[in-house]
Amino acid sequence: MDHKRYLVYIDCVERQTEKAILAQVGSWRSRMSREGWLPKSQGEFVNVKEALIPVWLARKFGYPISADSYLYD
């Protein structure tokens, strides 16, 4: 499961460097919004507001990943 990716919503981008993006991940509506660094090498940015990130990083942001979670290859 750790090689899979999880789709997260990017509420807003605070800062950006050559290697990472500091963003509010999650939605204020879902009460699951946390600020954190998204390494550009680890994420696949689908569009401005969504990114596919590794399961280990999604867990670090506090997402409860289980066998029922929808994950991408």
KETIZA-295504 format. One line per 5 residues: number of its first residue (from 1); their letters; for each residue y, z, x of N, C-alpha, C. Coordinates in pm, 1 decimal. Each point is the difference from the previous one (the first is absolute). Example, Ala and Ser with C-alpha at 12.3 -4.5 7.8 and 13.67 -1.06 7.14 Angstrom:
<pts>
1	as	-569.0/780.0/1319.0/119.0/0.0/-89.0/120.0/0.0/90.0 ~ 105.0/-72.0/-35.0/119.0/6.0/82.0/109.0/73.0/-77.0
</pts>
This chain:
<pts>
1	mdhkr	-119.3/0.0/82.1/119.3/0.0/-82.1/126.1/0.0/86.8 ~ -8.2/52.1/121.0/118.9/10.1/84.1/53.0/-135.7/47.7 ~ -81.3/-103.5/-4.1/47.6/-132.3/41.4/71.2/-73.2/-114.3 ~ -2.6/57.5/-118.4/64.9/-60.4/-116.3/148.3/37.4/-2.9 ~ 73.0/-65.3/-90.9/144.1/25.1/-14.0/32.9/42.6/-143.0
6	ylvyi	110.1/72.3/-12.3/45.3/54.1/-128.0/140.3/-53.8/-27.0 ~ 25.9/-42.6/-122.1/131.0/-54.1/-36.9/95.4/113.6/-35.3 ~ 114.1/4.9/68.7/101.0/102.1/-28.4/130.9/-67.1/-40.1 ~ 77.9/72.1/-77.4/131.8/-43.6/-44.5/103.9/54.8/96.7 ~ 90.0/-85.3/46.4/108.1/42.6/88.6/125.6/13.4/-85.1
11	dcver	43.5/125.2/-20.4/116.6/27.0/-83.6/127.7/-48.3/67.7 ~ 17.2/35.0/127.5/115.9/-48.3/74.7/-26.0/11.5/149.6 ~ 62.7/-86.1/75.9/-11.1/0.8/145.8/121.3/73.3/55.3 ~ -25.0/105.7/76.4/108.4/79.3/58.3/48.5/-59.9/132.6 ~ -97.1/-30.4/86.8/30.7/-53.6/133.0/-110.6/-92.4/44.5
16	qteka	29.2/-78.7/101.7/-99.7/-92.3/50.3/16.1/-13.4/150.7 ~ -110.5/-0.3/71.1/1.6/-26.3/143.5/-85.6/-123.9/24.5 ~ -16.4/-34.2/124.5/-82.1/-115.2/34.6/-146.2/21.6/-39.0 ~ -45.3/126.1/1.8/-141.2/28.5/-22.6/-33.5/68.7/-131.4 ~ 98.2/53.8/-69.5/-30.7/76.2/-121.7/115.0/-1.9/-100.0
21	ilaqv	-35.2/37.8/-121.3/97.2/10.0/-108.6/-4.7/142.1/-54.7 ~ 115.9/63.8/-8.8/10.7/131.8/-62.4/32.5/-23.9/-146.5 ~ -91.1/41.4/-88.1/16.8/-33.6/-141.6/-40.4/115.6/-90.1 ~ 53.3/-3.6/-121.2/-45.6/87.1/-107.8/-119.4/-71.7/-62.2 ~ -117.4/56.3/14.9/-122.5/-60.4/-51.4/-38.5/72.0/-127.7
26	gswrs	-31.0/-76.3/-102.5/-31.8/57.7/-129.8/116.1/-24.5/-94.3 ~ -9.4/56.3/-115.7/103.4/-20.6/-100.0/49.0/133.7/-51.6 ~ 127.7/10.9/-22.3/54.3/125.0/-53.4/-54.9/25.4/-140.1 ~ -37.3/-106.1/-71.2/-54.7/15.2/-134.7/-136.6/67.0/0.8 ~ -76.2/-26.0/103.8/-135.0/57.2/6.8/-1.3/137.1/67.6
31	rmsre	116.7/46.7/41.2/14.2/128.8/70.3/-73.9/1.6/133.3 ~ -33.1/-117.4/51.5/-71.5/-11.4/126.6/83.0/-87.9/92.0 ~ 106.7/53.5/49.6/85.8/-75.0/90.7/17.9/80.7/127.2 ~ -35.1/-61.8/111.7/12.7/66.8/129.3/63.4/-94.9/100.0 ~ 76.1/57.0/90.3/59.9/-79.7/105.4/-93.0/1.3/120.8
36	gwlpk	-16.0/-115.6/60.5/-83.9/-6.5/118.8/11.3/-134.2/68.8 ~ -52.2/-3.4/121.9/3.1/-121.8/80.1/-121.7/-85.6/-30.7 ~ 23.7/-127.0/-25.2/-107.0/-98.4/-19.9/-2.3/-90.5/122.7 ~ -102.9/11.6/84.3/-8.1/-88.7/116.4/-17.5/-145.2/-44.4 ~ 81.4/-89.1/51.5/-8.8/-141.1/-37.3/-134.7/-59.8/39.4
41	sqgef	-59.2/51.5/106.9/-129.3/-51.7/45.2/-113.9/42.4/-91.7 ~ 18.5/106.4/-78.5/-104.8/51.4/-87.4/12.8/-47.5/-143.5 ~ 119.7/-38.2/-41.0/22.6/-37.0/-138.9/10.3/-149.8/-20.0 ~ -36.4/-42.0/-117.8/18.9/-139.2/-40.2/97.6/4.0/-116.4 ~ 120.0/-47.8/22.8/104.2/9.5/-100.6/-12.6/-116.9/-97.1
46	vnvke	-40.4/31.5/-122.3/-24.2/-99.8/-104.1/131.8/-60.9/-45.1 ~ 97.9/84.9/-23.6/135.8/-42.3/-35.4/94.3/113.1/38.5 ~ 120.9/-3.4/-48.0/100.2/100.5/38.7/-37.6/140.5/-47.0 ~ -71.4/10.6/-110.6/-29.6/130.3/-60.6/-145.0/45.2/10.0 ~ -88.8/-80.1/58.2/-140.7/37.5/7.0/-58.0/-29.8/137.5
51	alipv	-92.1/87.7/41.2/-68.1/-20.3/127.5/-144.4/46.2/-11.3 ~ -86.2/-67.8/72.6/-138.8/42.8/12.8/-9.7/78.1/129.9 ~ -41.4/125.6/-9.6/-9.2/84.9/118.5/-143.5/51.3/13.1 ~ -41.4/36.5/121.9/-134.9/53.1/18.6/-20.9/128.8/-79.6 ~ -124.5/24.7/-36.0/-34.7/119.4/-77.9/44.0/126.9/72.2
56	wlark	-16.8/6.3/133.2/38.0/121.8/73.0/149.4/28.6/-14.1 ~ 81.6/-106.5/-4.5/144.3/18.9/-13.8/36.0/38.5/-143.7 ~ -69.9/-56.9/-95.7/22.3/37.2/-140.6/-33.0/147.1/-21.3 ~ -106.4/46.8/61.9/-35.1/143.0/-9.7/107.1/87.1/64.8 ~ 55.7/-47.3/110.8/106.7/73.8/68.1/122.4/15.0/-89.7
61	fgypi	27.1/-100.5/-82.4/110.7/4.9/-95.6/-34.1/82.8/-124.0 ~ -125.5/43.8/-10.5/-37.3/87.0/-111.4/-67.8/-68.8/-116.4 ~ -34.8/-126.5/15.0/-70.6/-68.9/-107.8/-144.0/49.1/-5.2 ~ -49.8/35.8/-118.8/-139.3/45.7/-12.6/-94.2/-121.1/-6.2 ~ -56.8/-36.8/112.0/-90.2/-115.3/6.9/-142.0/47.1/-29.1
66	sadsy	-64.5/-67.3/-95.3/-138.2/32.9/-34.4/-78.7/-128.4/-20.3 ~ -124.3/12.9/-36.4/-83.5/-116.7/-26.1/51.5/-81.0/-118.2 ~ 78.2/63.0/-87.9/55.1/-67.9/-117.0/131.8/-71.7/28.5 ~ 57.9/22.6/115.8/127.8/-64.1/36.2/-20.6/-149.4/20.8 ~ 99.0/-78.1/-42.5/-7.5/-143.8/20.8/47.2/-29.6/141.5
71	lyd	-90.7/-49.6/83.6/30.8/-28.5/139.1/-16.8/-148.8/29.2 ~ 72.6/-48.2/99.1/-2.7/-140.1/39.8/-68.8/-13.1/134.9 ~ -62.1/-114.9/24.0/-63.3/-26.4/131.3/101.7/-40.0/101.8
</pts>
